[in-house]
Structures are given as C-alpha cells and as structure tokens.
Amino acid sequence: MVKNPGKVLRERLKKPGILMAPGVYDGISARVVEQAGFELAYQTGAGVAAGAIAQPDIGLTTMNDTVNVCRTLAMKLNIPLICDADTGYGNALNAIRTVHEFEMAGAAAVQIEDQVAPKRCGHLSGKTVIPADEYVQKLKAVLKERYYAETLIIARTDARAAVGFDDAVERGKMYIEAGADILFFEAPQSIEEIEKVAKLFAGQLPVLINQVIGGRTPELTADEFEQLGFKIVIFPSVMPYYASLMLRKAADSIMEKKTDRDIVPGGDGSNMFRTMGLEEWQAKDKEYRVE
C-alpha cells in the first residue's frame, strides 16, 4: 500500500516524462500492471462495471461498488491509483462524501465528470452534461472539503460529444479556474483537436488524455502525447477487454474439447499464485510460524 498516495503522485507529476496508466478493475489486473513496471494505475469505471457487477458502463454502478474495488486494489498496490468516481454519484454533497470514501480507501486521485446521471462511457453516443456552473460548484465543493490536501481531484468534461468542442474548451477553462488539480478533456475527435487541447491547457496543469479501444479519439503513442504536452495517458479498456476475449476463448475451448489441457501455456497453475504474492506470504509464514 502506498503511504500518502496523493503526495506520491504529485511528486511524480513534477518530474519529466508522461505517466501511462492501464485500466485496472480487480486484483489480477492490478498486480500484473504493477509488476509490468507501470508507475500509475487507473481504476476504470467500465472495468469495474464489467468485473464487479457484470454490467455495461451506463451508470449502473454505485459509490459502494467502486469504493470497495478501490479499497481492495489500493491495499496491495505499491503505485498510486487514480479512481473513476463517475459523476460523484449525485449533487455536490454526494460528491463530497464520495471523495471522502475514496480517500479512506486509498485513492491518490479521484476523477469526477460533468455528465448527467446516470452517466455512460465517454465514447458512447447519447451523453448529456449538466450546466457548467453546476459542475463548478461540485468541483469547488470537493476541492474544499477533501480530507487531505494532497488528494488530487481530476475534473473531467464530456462536453465535446454532448455540445461540441468549443463548449468543452470553455468548460475546461472554468474547471481550471475553479482549482482542478488535473484536467481530463474526454474524447477529442481528431489530431487537430488533440493538439488544440494540449496547446490551450498543458501549460497550466497536468492534462490527462484517454485511449479507448475503438473510441472516438485517434490513437497516438505515449511518446507522441508527451511531445504535445500531455502528462497522463490512460488505457482504461485494454485490460478488461482483453480479459473478456481470453476468458471466452478458454470457455469455448473447454466446451469444445471437454478438457482444459493445453489451454494455458506451460500448464502450471501456481504461476497465478506467484503473481498474486504467494512467495511473500510464504516468507511471512516462515518468519512467524511456531515450530
């Protein structure tokens, strides 16, 4: 577990280099992301909807669903965790409580968006947003009332798809003025728009860009985003999407062949236990066991 995770993330953001954050949603995805060498993890709302409640990302998850996942992941991760808190699960007062719960669960940063509840995935059609001044009040509330000054608040605007690029830009300016720690401009739809977002905002605060498989935003590499001025790039869909494909492939194979033989390369089930920290627990058992 990271002690004072918000402080750790703030210090890393001051250093050169862009942060890549794959989307994590359960213990396995969190462990493998850290072990692969990433410095930051992103608790994906879509992944939690799929992994925790077996639903699509259309606003069906509750605060408790997402906070419980955060608590599990943050307890074992040794890297900071950004948590997707959807709309804050209500008005400004609900959002305050939401941030408090995520802080107590170990989040380094809490992301709150300006969609109308129930929200939906940022790259699905049919989104609507609340009035900008209403979101500003929600943002000011959580910034003022957060338990720890080090906790980062990420202001996300979904206005690009809902009301257009220019309106989204104006919202970004308002959210920065209100004190957001990080700006998340969701779903720019062209290279030109990506460049404009970076030019407008990257000099003022860390700006986060989203890469969703099959999404509206053009695909660039982390190096390319860094050259434009972005500080964080998230890959929220790749881990749950890939897991769903591989799990279905395994299930289909067993159904067809009536055996699990040769499904997993090497065929050693203990590899997963080692990924999940078996050797660490064995060392503790040896240290504290009474002979």
Residue pairs with C-beta under 8 A, 6 or more apart in sequence:
1 74
1 75
1 76
1 77
1 78
1 106
2 8
2 74
2 77
2 78
2 79
2 80
2 81
2 106
2 108
4 148
4 150
5 74
5 80
5 81
5 106
5 107
5 108
6 80
6 108
6 109
6 148
6 150
6 151
6 152
7 150
8 80
8 108
9 40
9 80
9 82
9 108
9 109
9 152
10 150
10 152
12 19
12 39
12 40
12 80
13 19
13 206
13 231
13 232
17 226
18 222
18 223
18 225
18 226
18 230
18 231
18 232
18 233
19 39
19 40
19 231
19 232
19 233
20 38
20 39
20 40
20 222
20 232
20 233
20 234
20 235
21 38
21 40
21 41
21 42
21 82
21 232
21 233
21 234
21 235
22 29
22 33
22 38
22 41
22 42
22 234
22 235
22 236
22 238
22 239
23 29
23 42
23 43
23 44
23 46
23 47
23 234
23 235
23 236
23 237
23 238
23 239
23 240
24 30
24 33
24 41
24 42
24 43
24 44
24 47
24 73
24 81
24 239
25 43
25 44
25 47
25 48
25 50
25 51
25 52
25 69
25 239
25 240
26 47
26 51
26 52
26 69
26 72
26 73
27 72
27 73
27 76
27 276
28 272
28 275
28 276
29 47
29 239
29 240
29 243
30 41
30 73
30 76
30 77
31 76
31 275
31 276
31 277
32 275
33 41
33 239
34 41
34 77
34 78
34 79
35 275
38 79
39 79
39 80
40 79
40 80
40 81
40 82
40 232
41 73
41 77
41 79
41 80
41 81
41 82
42 81
42 82
42 84
42 234
42 235
42 236
43 66
43 69
43 70
43 73
43 81
43 82
43 83
43 84
43 107
44 84
44 234
44 236
44 237
44 239
44 240
45 57
45 61
45 66
45 84
45 86
45 121
45 236
46 56
46 57
46 121
46 236
46 237
46 240
47 236
47 237
47 239
47 240
48 61
48 65
48 66
48 69
48 84
49 55
49 56
49 57
49 58
49 60
49 61
49 65
50 56
50 57
50 240
50 244
51 69
51 240
52 61
52 65
52 66
52 68
52 69
53 60
53 61
53 65
55 61
56 121
57 120
57 121
57 124
58 118
58 119
58 120
58 121
58 124
59 86
59 117
59 118
59 119
59 120
60 118
61 86
62 89
63 85
63 89
63 94
63 97
63 98
63 101
66 83
66 84
66 85
66 86
66 102
67 98
67 101
67 102
67 105
68 105
70 81
70 83
70 102
70 105
70 106
70 107
71 105
71 106
73 81
73 106
74 81
74 105
74 106
74 107
75 106
76 277
80 108
80 109
81 106
81 107
81 108
81 109
82 107
82 108
82 109
82 110
82 111
82 154
82 232
82 234
83 102
83 105
83 107
83 109
83 110
83 111
84 111
84 236
85 95
85 98
85 99
85 102
85 110
85 111
85 112
86 112
86 113
86 115
86 117
86 119
87 95
87 112
87 113
87 114
87 115
87 116
87 117
87 119
88 94
88 95
88 98
88 99
88 112
88 138
88 142
89 95
89 98
89 117
90 98
90 117
91 138
92 137
92 138
92 141
92 142
93 141
95 112
95 138
95 141
95 142
96 141
96 142
96 145
98 110
98 112
98 142
99 110
99 112
99 142
99 145
99 146
99 147
99 151
99 153
100 145
100 146
100 147
102 110
103 110
103 146
103 147
103 148
103 151
104 147
107 151
108 151
108 152
109 151
109 152
109 153
109 154
109 181
109 182
110 142
110 151
110 152
110 153
110 154
111 154
111 156
111 184
112 138
112 139
112 142
112 153
112 154
112 155
112 156
113 119
113 122
113 156
113 157
113 158
113 184
113 186
114 129
114 130
114 132
114 135
114 155
114 156
114 157
114 158
114 159
114 171
115 127
115 128
115 129
115 130
115 158
115 162
116 128
116 129
116 130
119 127
119 158
120 126
120 127
121 212
122 156
122 158
122 161
122 186
122 187
122 210
122 212
122 215
123 187
123 212
123 214
123 215
123 216
123 217
125 161
127 158
127 161
127 162
128 162
129 135
129 157
129 158
129 159
129 162
129 163
129 171
132 159
132 170
132 171
132 174
133 174
135 155
135 157
135 171
135 175
136 174
136 175
136 178
139 153
139 155
139 175
139 178
139 179
139 180
140 178
140 179
142 153
143 153
143 178
143 179
143 180
146 153
152 181
152 182
153 179
153 180
153 181
153 182
154 180
154 181
154 182
154 183
154 184
154 208
155 175
155 176
155 178
155 180
155 182
155 183
155 184
156 184
156 185
156 186
157 168
157 171
157 172
157 175
157 183
157 184
157 185
157 186
158 186
158 187
159 167
159 168
159 171
160 168
160 185
160 186
160 187
160 188
160 189
160 193
161 186
161 187
161 189
161 216
165 188
165 189
165 193
165 196
168 185
169 196
169 197
169 200
172 183
172 185
172 197
172 200
172 201
173 200
175 183
176 183
176 201
176 204
176 205
180 205
181 205
181 206
182 205
182 206
182 207
182 208
182 231
182 232
183 201
183 205
183 206
183 207
183 208
184 207
184 208
184 210
185 197
185 201
185 207
185 208
185 209
186 210
187 210
187 215
187 216
187 217
188 194
188 196
188 197
188 209
188 216
188 217
189 216
189 217
189 218
190 218
191 218
191 220
194 209
194 217
194 218
194 220
194 225
194 228
195 228
197 207
197 209
198 207
198 228
198 229
198 230
199 229
201 207
202 228
202 229
202 230
202 231
203 229
206 231
206 232
207 229
207 230
207 231
207 232
208 230
208 231
208 232
208 233
208 234
209 217
209 225
209 230
209 232
209 233
209 234
210 217
210 233
210 234
210 236
211 217
211 219
211 220
211 233
211 234
211 235
212 236
212 237
213 237
213 238
213 241
215 237
222 233
225 233
250 260
250 263
253 260
253 263
254 260
254 263
261 267
270 278
